[in-house]
Amino acid sequence: MNSQKNVLPLIVISQLFCTSLWFAGNAILDDLTSSLDLQENALGYLTSTVQFGFITGTLIFALLSIADRFSPSKVFFTCALLGALANLSITWQGNTFLSILILRFLTGFFLAGIYPVGMKIAADYYNKGLGKSLGFLVGALVIGTALPHLLKGVKGDYSWEIVLIITSSLALLGGLLILYFVPNGPYRTPNNKLDIYAILKIFKVKPFRSSAFGYFGHMWELYTFWAFVPVILQYYTKMHPETFFNIPLLSFIIIGVGGISCVLGGYLAQKVGTKKIASISLSLSVLCCLISPVLFFSNSQYLFVLFLIFWGMVVIADSPLLSTLVAQNAPPKFKGTALTIVNSVGFAITIVSIQLTTFLREVSDTPVILIVLVIGPILGLISLRNKKAY
């Protein structure tokens, strides 16, 4: 069962199931708001708390070289189990806003052993065609991230707790699939020693730095856009009262469609080049950020939704390609640590971006604030201009 042909679908399915934990809190925000009488800025706090947990987890995992020193499959399963428990605990009726924030932090912390470790497992199995493989893998992350919105949109008369029960069950199943059917890959380079200077050694490699900074620019835009998709749709309906959206379902489509672009980008990268396709995606993101405020004044809800779907595709298409460049430019024995620390820094940037956008929304509730997202893809493009990042 551990041939390359069989392993990729298993990793993809497991990643999809486990990453459904990520935005589970956002999908049920309206219900939590009603239950706990939360304020508008709760969205920013809930999203940033998960990101902060992920950052903390990835930083610790990177410093201790967890993904390089221990079996990635066992690390993946353990974190899937603990993340599922943290997510499920939100259903406890005695929760307060503070306890929910703590549980979302823990969920993010354990996601540090799922997303980057899943990429490490893929890199251990696929030496050639890594971009295509990570395209499928990040595509699964995208759909997994969007899945709670779909569950919320179609749950009918069921309580909001069902969203958390389903996502927690899927995460546990994903962890079990990896544990039992995906052993250590043939290209894994064993590294049993703890090297506290590993991160410094990694960042001394110039092509790695260029790729990493390209990824950091991409992350400034990505999760803020995802977090604010429901808010963007709500704002459009306020400007155009005659419009009706099924916001959870549309949020799933706008975010989830990025999974298709990840796969497509992986195939195109094999023909055109990884860095070139990543740069094109970043350029299209710049365009979307700049013209987004104008589209709010369009009376065509179909044009507006199509624009958001297109933005949802280009905002993530470069992610697996930039991760591929990071993995290819990292020292082989520190590949897991490299992917983890880049994720850590990248998600730290998302907190700044989300909180800045949340603050700007409180100061001026206009669509013009979305232009602030353009900072990331522009800086990412500048970083990728380094010819040493192949």
N, C-alpha and C positions, 0 to 999 in steps of 0.2 A: 504493500500500500504506500510505500514511501518513495516511489519513482517520481521523477520531476513532473511527469504528466498528471499524476494524481494529487501531488502535494499542493500545487497552486490553487485549485478549486477549494481545497480544504482550508487553506490559509485565508482565502478570500471570504468564504462563508463565515469562518470563525471571527474574522475581523469585523465583518458586517454585524454579526450578532452582538459582539462585545462593545463595539463603539456606539451602539444604540443607547448606552448609558449616558453618553456625553450631554445631549440636549434634552434628556428626559424631564429635567426640572423646568426648562424653558417652555416645553410643550404644554405643561399643566400650570403655567404661571397664573392664568386667569382664575383657576380654581383655588390655587394657593392664596392669591390676592384676596379672594372672597372669604376664604376660611380664616386668614390671619390678619385681614385688614391692612394689606401691604400698600406702600406708596408706589408711584410710577418708577422710581429709580431701583425698584427691586430687581428688574430685569438685568440691569448692569451689575448689581451685586451678585446675583445668582450665577450669571455667566462668568464673571471675573473670579468668583470663589472656586469654581471648577478649574478654571485656567491656573489659578494660584496653586491649587492642589497638584495639578499636573506638573507645573514648574518645579515645585518642591520635590515631587517624586522623581522627576527626570534628573534633577540636579544631584540628588542622593544616589540614584542608580548610576549616574555617570561617574561621580567621584569614587564610588566603590566598584566600578566596572562590572556591575551585576550581569549584564547581558553577555559579556565576554568571559566571565569567570564561571558562570553556572549555566546549566542546560536552559537554553531559551524557551523550550517548550514547557518546562516545569515552572519557570518564572511566569510565563504567559498564563498558565492555568491558575496558579496561586493568586495572581492579581485579578483574574476574571472572577474567581470565587469571592474574594474580599470586596471587589467593586460591586458585585451583584448584591451582596449583603448590605453594603452601605446605601445603595440605591433603594432597596426594598424597605429599609428602615424608615424612609420618609413617610411611609403609609401609617406609621404609628400615630394614633390620635393625640397623644400628649406632646407632640412636637411644637416648638416655638420657632420663630424666624431664625433665631440664633442656632438652634439645634439643626435646623434644615441646612443652614450655611455650613455647619461643621460636617454634616453628612455629604454635602456636595463637594466640600474640600476633600474628604476621604475618597469619594468616587473619582475625582480628578487625580488624586495621588496614585491610586491603583491603575488608572488608565495609563500611567507612565510605564507600566509593565505589560501593556497590551499593544498600543499603537507602534512605538519605536521598536519594541521587541518583535512584533510581527514583521516589520520591515527587515530586521536583522535575520529572522528565520528565512525570509525570501532571498536575501542576499547570500545566505549560506547554501541555498539550493540552486540559484541561478547566477552563474558567473557572466554568461553572455545573455543578452536580451533582458537585462535587469530593468531597463526603463519600461518595457512592456509589462513585465511582472509587477512592478510597483504601480503601474497605471491601473491594473486590476485591483491591487491592494488598496490604494488610496481611493479608488472608485467605490470600494466596499465601505471605507471609512465615511465617505460622503453620504451614501445611502443609509448607512447605519446612523449617522448623525441626524439625517432627515426623518428617519423612521418614527420617532416619537410624535412628530407632527402629523404623520399619516394616521397613527393609532388614535390620536386625539380627534382627528377629523372624521373618523369612521366609527368611533366607539359607541355612538348612539346614546342609549339611556344608561349605559354602564357608568359607574363612578370613575373619577379621575385616577383612583388607585390602580385600576386595571392596566393603565399605561405603564406604571412602575413594576407591576407584577410580571407583565409580559417581557419588558426589557431586561429585567433581572433574570428571568428564566432563560432568555436567549443568550445572555452573557455567560451563564453557567454552562449551557450547552456548547457554546463556542469554545470555552476553555477546555472542556472534556474532549472535543474533537482534536484539538491541538495536542493534548497530553497523550492520547491513546493512538493517534494515527500519524503524527508528524514528529519523528525523532530528529536528532541533530543532523544537519545537512552535510553533504560531502565537501563543501568548500569552507566549512567552519574551521577557523584557525584557533586551536585551544590556547588559552591564556589564563593560567591558574594563579598568576601572581598579581597582587595588588600594587598598582603603580600610581601613586598619588600625583605624579607629574604628567599623567597620560593626557589630560586635557590641554596642558601647555604644549606638549609635543605635537598634538594634533593641529593646533592653531598656528604652529610655526610653518606648516605646509601652505605655501601661497595659493596654489590652485584650490585647496580645500577652503581657505579663507574667502576667496572670491565666490565660490559656490554657496558657502554658508551665508554670506551677507546678501546674496541674491534671495535666498530662502527667507531671511529675516524681513526683507522688504515686502515679499509676498505675504507674509504672516500679518503685517500691519493692517492689511485690507481684509483678509479672508474671514476671520472669525467675527469681526465687527459687522461685516456684511451679513453673515449668517445669523448672528444674534438679532440684528435689526430688521430682518426680512418681514416678520409679522408686524413690526412697528411701521415699516415703510408702507405696507398694504393698508394698515389702519389709517395712516395719515392721508393716503390717496382717497379713501372713502370719505374722510372728513371734508376734503377739498371738493369732492364730487359726490354729494349725498345720494344721487340717484343710482350710484354703483353699489352692487352687493358682491362681496367675495366670501367664499369659504376659505377663511384665512389659514387654518391649519393645513387643509389639503393643498392649497396653493403654495404654502411655505414648503411643504414636502416636495412638490414638483420643482420649485425654483432651486432649492438646495440639492435635491436628489439628482436632478438632471446633470449636475457636475460629474457624477459617476461615469456617465457616457463620455464626456469630454476627456476624462482622465485616461480611459481606455483608448480612445481615438488618438489622443496625444502621444501615448506610448507607441502606437503603431507608426504614427507619422515620424516620431523621433528616430525610429530605425531606418527610415528612408532619407530623411532630411538632416537629422542631427539633433541631439538632445538639447544643446544650448540654444540652437536657433528656434526650436518650437517653444521653449520656455520663454525666450525673449519676445516672440510674437504674442504669446498669451499675456505677458506683462504689459505689452504695448496696448492691447485691446482693453485691459483693465484700466489703464490710464484714461482711455477714451470714455469708458463707461462712467468712471468717477466724475469726469468733467461735465458730461452731458446729462447726468442723472437728474439734477434739479429741474432742467427744462422739461423733461418727460412728465413731471408731476402736473404740468399745466395742460397736458394733452387730454382732450375729452374722450379719446378712444381708450377704453379700459383694456381692449385687446392688444393695442400697441404697447401700452404700459406693461402688461404682463409678459408679452413677448420680449420686451427689453430686459425685464428682470430675469427671465429664463436665460437669455443670452449672457447676461452678466453672471448668472449662477454657473454658467459653463466655463467662461474664461477666468473667473476668479480662482478656480481650483485646478484648471488644466495643467498649470506649471508646477504644481506641488510634487507629483511623483517624479517629474523630470529634474527638479532641483534636488530632491532627495537622492536621485540616481547619481547626480554629479557629486554630491556630498560623499556617498558611499564609494564611488570610484576614486575619489581623490584622497580618501582617508587611508592611513596605514592599516594593512589587513588585520593585524592583531588587535587593533583598537576600533574596528568598524562599528561594533555595537555601541561602544562608548561615544564615538563620533556622532552617530545618528541620534543618540539619546541627548547629548549636550546641545546639539543644534535644535532639537525639539524644545529643550528647556528654555534656551534663550529666545527662540521664536515665539513660544507661548507667553513668555514674560512680556514680549512686545505687544501681544494681543491685549493684555490687561491695560496697558497704557492707552492703546487705541480705543478700546471699549469704554474705559472711564472718561477719556477725553470727549468721545462722541456723546456719551451720556450727559456730561457736563454742558456741552454745547447745546444739546437738546433742551436742557433746563433753562439755559440763558436765552436761546432763540429757537423756538419750535418751528423751524422752516427746513425744507429739503436741502437748502444750500449747505448745511453742515456736512452732508455726505462728501463734499469736495475734499474734506480733510483726509479722506482715505487715499487720495491720489499720491500722497507723500511716499507711501510704501513701494508701490510698483515703480515709481520713478527712480528711487534709490536702488531698487533691485536691478533695474536695467543698467544703471551706472556701474554697479558691481560686476555684472556679467560681461561688461565690455572688456574686462581683463582677458586677454587672449590665452592666458595660461589655464583658464577654466574650460576644459574641453567638453 
